[in-house]
Amino acid sequence: MNLLLLHPDQHLHDALWRLNTRQCVHVRTVLNLAEEQQCRAGLLGGSTGMATVKSIENNEVTVEFKPLSHPEAALPLSLLMALPRPKMLKRILIDATSLGIKRIVLINSWKVDKSYWQTPNLKADLLREKMILGLEQARDTCLPELILAPRFKPFVEDSLDEWAGSGQRILAHPGDYPTLPCNLTEPVTLAVGPEGGWTPYEVDMLQRQGFACHSFGARILRVETALPALVGRIMRLP
């Protein structure tokens, strides 16, 4: 936790905020802060700044928050990703959020096991929890927009073009294709398939929506390995 991320329901009055249980443990046992000592903090969806510990009583911690700056700029990259295995999803959401990706669609693919869409990990509160961890890691305050698209064809045909908007559209896919561009600064939509890759039918549908296939080498990577590597190659990170 590199940032105490304060939620609206933690506000007491004026500049005073009450930390939740997890934050209290972090302040007391990891940071070892005493009253009047400071750490980095931010308001969910708002500014970042410093929090000064005002009281530590009965396992409750209150802090005074002073905003100092706006959050880091969002990465101009939108992510269209085939739904990964439930265990991988947790880590991928944390990593994607910490990289600064603010628009994510988890979409179905022929190679995505149908049972993945039934996992409790897709509950909204659990998805939000993982993205919160990514914000705390990267000292960011703005949650990504996350969309679930359990039906591939309807989303691609009816919604993808408008969702992707302007900018380059890149389909990461193994094969004899041009190598990925690098250090882009303009808006990009990146499509990342399941570990077995998109099917020819899915590739064709995405190409009809303006996506161009690009190769990232001959190695077949796990999605949790491929995603940060792809983003680091394509984008110039802030």
Stockholm file with secondary structure:
# STOCKHOLM 1.0

chainA/1-238         MNLLLLHPDQHLHDALWRLNTRQCVHVRTVLNLAEEQQCRAGLLGGSTGMATVKSIENNEVTVEFKPLSHPEAALPLSLLMALPRPKMLKRILIDATSLGIKRIVLINSWKVDKSYWQTPNLKADLLREKMILGLEQARDTCLPELILAPRFKPFVEDSLDEWAGSGQRILAHPGDYPTLPCNLTEPVTLAVGPEGGWTPYEVDMLQRQGFACHSFGARILRVETALPALVGRIMRLP
#=GR chainA/1-238 SS CCSEEECGGGEEETTEEECCHHHHHIIIIISCCCTTCEEEEEETTSCEEEEEEEEEETTEEEEEEEEEECCCCCEEEEEEEECCCHHHHHHHHHHHHHTTEEEEEEECCTTSCGGGGGCGGGSHHHHHHHHHHHHHHHTCCCCCEEEEECCHHHHHHHTHHHHHCSSEEEEECCSSCCBCCCSBCSCEEEEECCTTCCCHHHHHHHHHTTCEEEBCCSCCCCHHHHHHHHHHHHBCCC
#=GC SS_cons         CCSEEECGGGEEETTEEECCHHHHHIIIIISCCCTTCEEEEEETTSCEEEEEEEEEETTEEEEEEEEEECCCCCEEEEEEEECCCHHHHHHHHHHHHHTTEEEEEEECCTTSCGGGGGCGGGSHHHHHHHHHHHHHHHTCCCCCEEEEECCHHHHHHHTHHHHHCSSEEEEECCSSCCBCCCSBCSCEEEEECCTTCCCHHHHHHHHHTTCEEEBCCSCCCCHHHHHHHHHHHHBCCC
//
